Amino acid sequence: MLPGNDMFTQDLEGFPFLIETPETLLHLQGLRETLPLLQQIQSDDFLADLTPLAKHFQAFEDVLILGTGGSSLGGQTLLALRKPHHKSPRFHFLDNIDPSTFHSLFSTLSFEKTGVIAISKSGNTSETLMQLLICLQQGLSSLPKSSLKDHFLIISEPRDNGIRRLAKAYALPCLDHPTDIGGRFAVFTVVGMLPAMIANIDVKAIRFGARQILSVSLATQESRNCQPLQGALAHLALAKKGVTQTVLMPYIDRLNTFTLWFRQLWAESLGKKSKDNKGQGITPLQALGTVDQHSQLQLYLDGPRDKLFTIMTMDHGKDSFKMNLPSVGHPAVDLFQGKTMGDLMMAEQQATIDTLRRHQCPTRVIHLKALDEKTLGGLMMYYMLETLAMAHLMGVNPFDQPAVEEGKILTQHYLAQSR
C-alpha cells in the first residue's frame, strides 16, 4: 500500500504501460483546486443540515428513493454497507418505470408510514417525474394534501423546472442538488449522503476515505506513484492493442451494486466521439465472483482477448462458518472438513486470478484490507480519479452525455403523440 492508503492495494503485475508525460498528473492536480466535485469533499459542514431530515425519515417504515442513474446508484452502493442491527426503514430504490414493480410495491406498504425522496438534477427527468406523479397520486388516496409535505422531499437544482413546479403545487420541501456536479459524480453530495444517513451509515468515514485517496493520489510528483493514473494508463495501453472492454469482478457481494455505479461512471463519461468524429471508449462490464465463474468465465478464458479484468478481493475471515459435520465418505464433501466458507471464497478468488493470468488475460487485482465506510469512500474516489485521468488521456469531456439527448427528445415526442 502506498503511504496514506491503508485501505487497499492495486496490483498491475505484467501490464504494459505507455511512457507518460506529467501532463495528466498535472491536470488532475489542477482539478483538485478547481473542480467542484473534488472541492466538495473537503468539508463536512453541510452534513449538519441533513441530520434533522435524516432523523425525520428514519421514523418511517419504508422510504422510497425515486431517481435513475447517478441519482440512485450512488445511494444504492452506499446502502450495501447497512448493518442489520441498525434500526432503519426499508429502502426501495425505484430507478425504473415498470408498472408491475409499482403495483407490487404499493400492495405491500402503507403511505401513512412511508417517506418519498425524489432526486433529479435537471428536474425534468421523464422517468423521475412519472414516478413522483404516481407516488403523489397514491399518497393522495390515503393522505390529505396538507400532509404530503411531511412524507415527500425533492432534491433538484434550484431553478424553475418540472419537479420544482410539482413541489410548489403540493407545498413539498426541497433541497438543492449542486448545479456544478453531475449525477454520476454526485455520491458525496446530498444525493448519496442523505440516504446513507437515514440508514445510519457513517458518512463522515465515507468522506474521510475519499479525502484520503484524493490526497495520496495527487500528492506525488511522479505519475508512477499516482495509482488511479496508472490504472488509466494500463487501460489506454491495452486499448491500443485491441482491448475494448473492462470487466470489474469483486469477490464481495456488498460490492455488486458498486459495479453498476462504476459501469455508469465509466460508460457515460468516456463513451464519446473523437475530434475526427470516430466513436471511442472502453465498454465496462460487471461480474461477481464466485457467481460468474459459472456463467461468464468460460468466455473470459477461451473467448476473444478484448478484455481487461479487475478482480477485487479481501480476506473473508478464517472463523466464518467452520465445517465440523461428520464425514460422509465422499471426497467432494470431506474436502471441507475443518475449513470455513471464507477459506473457500479466498481459494476461489485466487484461483480465478491465477487462471486468468495463465491464459494471458490482463488482470488487475485490487485487494481490500476490509470493506467499511472509509474503504468504500476511498474506492469511489479512486474510480472517479481513474475516470478523469482516462478522459484526459483520451481527450474527451467526462462531464457531458450529448448522445443520449436524442433519445430523450424522441421519448417526449412519442409520448405527446400517444393516446
C-alpha positions in Angstrom: 0.0 0.0 0.0 1.2 3.5 -0.8 1.8 5.8 2.2 -1.5 7.3 3.2 -3.6 4.5 1.6 -4.2 1.8 4.3 -7.4 0.6 2.7 -6.5 -1.3 -0.5 -3.7 -2.2 -2.9 -3.5 -2.3 -6.7 -1.5 -5.0 -8.4 -0.8 -4.3 -12.1 1.8 -7.1 -12.5 2.7 -7.8 -16.1 0.7 -4.8 -17.6 2.1 -2.8 -20.5 2.4 0.9 -19.9 2.8 3.9 -22.2 5.5 6.3 -21.5 3.6 9.1 -19.7 4.5 12.8 -19.6 3.4 14.6 -16.4 0.6 16.4 -18.2 -2.2 14.1 -17.0 -1.0 14.2 -13.4 -0.7 18.0 -13.5 -4.2 18.1 -15.0 -5.6 16.0 -12.1 -3.8 18.2 -9.6 -5.3 21.3 -11.2 -8.8 19.7 -11.0 -8.3 19.3 -7.3 -8.2 23.0 -6.9 -10.9 23.9 -9.4 -13.4 21.0 -9.9 -16.5 21.3 -7.7 -16.8 17.6 -7.1 -13.2 17.4 -5.7 -13.6 20.6 -3.7 -16.9 19.5 -2.2 -15.3 16.6 -0.5 -13.0 18.9 1.6 -15.7 20.0 4.1 -18.3 18.0 6.0 -20.1 21.1 7.3 -23.2 20.6 5.1 -23.9 17.3 6.9 -25.3 19.1 9.9 -28.1 20.5 7.8 -29.1 17.0 6.7 -29.2 15.5 10.2 -32.8 16.7 11.1 -34.0 15.4 7.7 -32.4 12.0 8.2 -34.0 11.7 11.6 -37.4 12.6 10.2 -37.2 9.9 7.5 -35.9 7.3 10.0 -39.3 7.4 11.6 -40.9 5.9 8.5 -41.3 2.1 8.0 -40.5 2.4 4.3 -38.5 5.0 2.3 -38.8 5.3 -1.5 -35.9 6.8 -3.4 -37.1 8.0 -6.8 -34.5 8.7 -9.5 -32.4 7.0 -12.1 -28.7 6.7 -13.0 -26.5 8.7 -10.7 -29.5 9.9 -8.6 -29.9 6.3 -7.5 -26.8 4.2 -8.0 -24.6 6.1 -5.5 -27.1 5.7 -2.7 -27.6 2.1 -3.5 -23.9 1.4 -3.4 -23.5 3.1 0.0 -26.5 1.3 1.5 -24.9 -2.1 0.7 -22.9 -1.4 3.9 -26.1 -1.1 6.0 -25.7 -3.2 9.2 -28.7 -5.4 10.0 -28.7 -4.5 13.7 -29.0 -0.8 12.9 -32.7 0.2 13.0 -33.7 2.0 9.9 -36.5 2.0 7.4 -36.9 -0.5 4.5 -35.4 1.2 1.4 -36.8 0.9 -2.1 -34.7 2.4 -4.9 -37.1 2.9 -7.7 -34.9 3.6 -10.7 -37.2 2.3 -13.5 -40.8 2.8 -14.7 -42.1 -0.8 -15.0 -45.7 -0.5 -13.8 -45.6 -4.0 -12.4 -42.9 -3.0 -9.9 -45.0 -0.1 -8.7 -48.2 -2.2 -8.4 -46.3 -4.8 -6.4 -44.7 -2.2 -4.1 -47.9 -0.3 -3.4 -49.7 -3.5 -2.5 -47.2 -4.1 0.4 -46.8 -0.6 2.0 -48.9 2.0 3.8 -48.4 5.6 2.7 -49.1 6.8 6.2 -45.8 5.1 7.2 -43.9 5.9 4.0 -41.4 8.6 3.1 -40.6 9.5 -0.5 -37.4 11.2 -1.7 -37.4 12.2 -5.4 -34.0 13.1 -6.9 -33.4 14.7 -10.3 -30.6 17.1 -11.0 -32.3 18.7 -14.0 -35.7 18.4 -12.5 -37.1 17.4 -15.9 -36.1 13.7 -16.0 -39.1 12.0 -17.5 -38.8 8.8 -15.5 -38.5 10.5 -12.2 -41.3 12.9 -12.9 -43.6 10.0 -13.7 -42.5 8.1 -10.6 -43.2 11.2 -8.5 -46.6 11.8 -10.1 -47.6 8.2 -9.4 -46.5 8.4 -5.8 -48.3 11.7 -5.3 -51.4 10.2 -6.7 -51.0 7.1 -4.5 -50.3 9.3 -1.5 -53.4 11.4 -2.0 -55.5 8.3 -1.9 -54.7 7.9 1.8 -53.3 11.2 3.0 -54.7 14.7 3.0 -52.9 17.1 0.6 -51.7 19.2 3.5 -49.9 16.1 4.9 -47.9 15.4 1.8 -45.1 17.8 2.9 -44.3 15.5 5.8 -43.8 12.5 3.6 -42.2 13.9 0.4 -38.8 15.6 -0.2 -37.5 16.9 -3.6 -33.8 17.1 -4.5 -33.1 19.2 -7.6 -31.3 22.1 -9.0 -32.5 25.4 -7.6 -34.2 26.7 -10.8 -37.6 26.6 -12.5 -38.1 23.0 -13.7 -40.8 20.3 -13.7 -40.1 18.8 -10.4 -39.9 22.1 -8.6 -43.2 23.1 -10.1 -44.7 19.9 -8.6 -43.1 20.7 -5.3 -44.6 24.2 -5.3 -48.1 22.9 -6.3 -48.1 20.4 -3.4 -46.0 22.5 -0.9 -43.3 19.9 -0.8 -39.9 20.7 0.8 -36.9 20.9 -1.5 -33.1 20.5 -1.2 -30.7 21.9 -3.7 -28.8 19.5 -5.9 -25.4 21.1 -6.8 -25.6 22.7 -10.2 -22.0 22.0 -10.9 -21.7 18.3 -10.0 -23.3 15.8 -12.4 -25.4 13.0 -11.2 -22.9 10.2 -11.8 -20.3 12.1 -9.7 -22.8 13.2 -7.0 -22.5 10.4 -4.5 -20.6 12.6 -2.0 -23.3 15.3 -2.1 -26.8 15.2 -0.6 -27.7 12.7 -3.3 -25.8 9.9 -1.6 -25.2 11.3 1.9 -28.9 11.7 2.9 -30.0 8.1 2.1 -26.8 6.8 3.9 -27.5 8.9 6.9 -31.1 7.7 7.1 -29.6 4.1 7.1 -27.3 5.0 10.0 -24.2 4.6 7.8 -21.1 6.6 8.9 -21.0 9.2 6.2 -18.1 11.1 7.7 -16.0 7.9 7.4 -17.0 7.6 3.8 -15.9 11.1 3.0 -12.7 10.7 5.1 -11.8 7.7 2.9 -12.5 9.7 -0.2 -10.3 12.6 1.0 -7.5 10.3 1.9 -7.4 8.7 -1.6 -7.6 12.1 -3.2 -4.7 13.4 -1.1 -2.4 10.4 -1.5 -3.1 10.1 -5.2 -2.3 13.7 -6.1 0.4 14.4 -3.6 3.1 12.9 -5.8 5.2 14.5 -8.5 5.6 11.2 -10.4 3.0 9.5 -12.5 4.0 6.1 -11.4 3.0 6.9 -7.8 -0.5 8.1 -8.8 -2.3 4.8 -8.7 -5.6 5.9 -10.4 -3.5 7.3 -13.3 -1.6 4.0 -13.5 -4.9 2.2 -13.9 -5.9 4.6 -16.7 -2.6 4.2 -18.4 -3.0 0.4 -18.3 -6.4 0.7 -19.9 -5.0 3.1 -22.6 -2.0 0.9 -23.4 -4.2 -2.2 -23.8 -6.9 -0.3 -25.8 -4.1 0.3 -28.4 -3.7 -3.5 -28.6 -7.4 -4.1 -29.2 -8.7 -4.5 -25.6 -12.0 -2.7 -25.8 -13.8 -4.0 -22.7 -13.1 -3.7 -19.0 -14.6 -6.2 -16.5 -15.0 -5.4 -12.8 -15.4 -8.6 -10.8 -15.5 -8.3 -7.0 -15.4 -11.4 -4.8 -17.5 -9.4 -2.3 -21.3 -9.4 -2.5 -21.6 -6.0 -1.0 -19.8 -4.5 -4.0 -22.2 -5.9 -6.5 -24.0 -2.5 -6.8 -20.7 -0.8 -6.9 -20.1 -2.5 -10.2 -23.3 -0.9 -11.5 -22.2 2.5 -10.2 -18.8 2.1 -11.9 -20.5 1.0 -15.1 -22.4 4.2 -15.5 -19.5 6.4 -14.4 -17.1 4.9 -16.9 -19.5 4.5 -19.8 -21.2 7.8 -19.7 -18.0 9.7 -19.0 -15.8 8.1 -21.7 -18.0 6.8 -24.5 -17.6 9.9 -26.7 -16.7 10.8 -30.3 -13.2 12.0 -31.0 -12.4 15.2 -32.8 -12.5 13.3 -36.1 -16.0 12.1 -35.3 -14.9 8.5 -34.6 -16.5 6.6 -31.7 -14.2 5.8 -28.8 -14.4 4.3 -25.4 -13.9 1.1 -23.4 -17.1 -0.8 -22.6 -17.5 -1.6 -18.9 -18.8 -5.0 -17.9 -20.0 -6.1 -14.5 -19.4 -9.5 -12.9 -19.5 -11.1 -9.5 -17.3 -13.8 -8.0 -18.0 -16.6 -7.5 -21.3 -16.4 -9.4 -19.8 -15.6 -12.8 -17.3 -18.4 -12.6 -20.3 -20.4 -13.6 -21.7 -18.1 -16.3 -19.0 -15.9 -17.9 -15.6 -17.3 -17.0 -15.6 -19.7 -19.9 -16.0 -16.8 -22.3 -13.3 -14.8 -20.5 -10.8 -17.7 -20.8 -11.5 -19.1 -24.2 -13.2 -16.1 -25.9 -11.7 -13.1 -27.7 -8.8 -11.3 -26.0 -10.5 -8.0 -25.8 -11.0 -7.6 -22.1 -9.1 -6.2 -19.1 -10.1 -7.8 -15.8 -10.1 -6.1 -12.4 -10.6 -8.6 -9.6 -11.5 -7.2 -6.2 -10.6 -9.4 -3.3 -10.4 -9.4 0.5 -9.7 -11.7 3.4 -13.1 -13.3 4.2 -12.4 -14.5 7.7 -10.9 -17.7 9.0 -13.6 -18.2 11.6 -16.6 -17.8 9.3 -18.9 -20.9 9.4 -16.3 -23.6 10.1 -17.4 -27.0 8.9 -17.4 -29.7 11.7 -20.1 -32.2 10.5 -19.1 -35.9 10.4 -17.5 -37.3 7.3 -19.9 -38.8 4.7 -17.1 -40.7 2.9 -17.0 -38.6 -0.3 -14.0 -36.5 -1.2 -16.2 -33.6 -2.7 -17.7 -33.2 0.8 -14.9 -34.2 3.0 -12.7 -31.6 1.4 -14.5 -29.0 3.6 -13.7 -30.7 6.9 -12.2 -28.1 9.2 -12.5 -25.4 6.5 -14.6 -22.3 6.5 -16.8 -20.6 3.9 -14.2 -17.8 3.9 -11.5 -20.3 3.1 -13.4 -21.4 0.0 -14.1 -17.8 -1.1 -10.4 -16.9 -0.8 -9.3 -20.1 -2.7 -11.8 -19.3 -5.5 -10.7 -15.7 -5.9 -7.1 -16.6 -6.1 -7.8 -19.5 -8.5 -9.6 -17.1 -10.8 -6.7 -14.6 -10.7 -4.2 -17.3 -11.5 -6.2 -18.9 -14.2 -6.8 -15.6 -16.0 -3.2 -14.7 -15.9 -2.1 -18.2 -17.1 -4.4 -17.6 -20.1 -2.6 -14.3 -20.7 -5.7 -12.2 -19.9 -4.6 -8.8 -18.5 -5.7 -9.0 -14.8 -5.5 -6.2 -12.2 -6.1 -7.1 -8.6 -7.4 -4.6 -6.1 -7.2 -6.2 -2.6 -9.1 -4.6 0.2 -7.9 -4.7 3.8 -11.6 -4.6 4.9 -14.9 -3.3 3.5 -16.2 -0.5 5.6 -17.3 3.1 5.1 -13.8 4.5 4.8 -12.8 1.9 2.2 -15.9 2.3 0.1 -15.5 6.1 0.1 -11.9 5.6 -0.9 -12.8 3.2 -3.7 -15.4 5.5 -5.2 -13.0 8.4 -5.2 -10.3 6.2 -6.7 -12.6 5.3 -9.6 -13.6 8.9 -10.1 -9.9 9.9 -10.4 -9.2 7.0 -12.8 -12.1 8.0 -15.0 -11.0 11.7 -15.0 -7.4 10.6 -15.9 -8.7 8.3 -18.7 -10.8 11.2 -20.1 -7.8 13.5 -20.2 -5.7 10.8 -21.9 -8.5 10.2 -24.5 -9.1 13.9 -25.0 -12.8 13.8 -24.1 -15.1 15.7 -21.8 -16.1 13.4 -18.9 -19.0 15.6 -17.8 -21.4 15.6 -20.8 -23.5 13.0 -22.5 -24.6 14.5 -25.8 -25.6 11.3 -27.5 -28.4 10.4 -25.1 -30.2 13.7 -25.7 -31.7 12.4 -29.0 -33.5 9.6 -27.2 -34.9 12.0 -24.6 -36.3 14.2 -27.3 -37.8 11.3 -29.2 -39.4 9.9 -25.9 -41.1 13.2 -25.3 -42.3 13.3 -29.0 -43.7 9.7 -28.9 -45.4 10.3 -25.5 -47.0 13.5 -26.8 -48.3 11.6 -29.9 -49.7 8.7 -27.9 -53.4 8.4 -26.9 
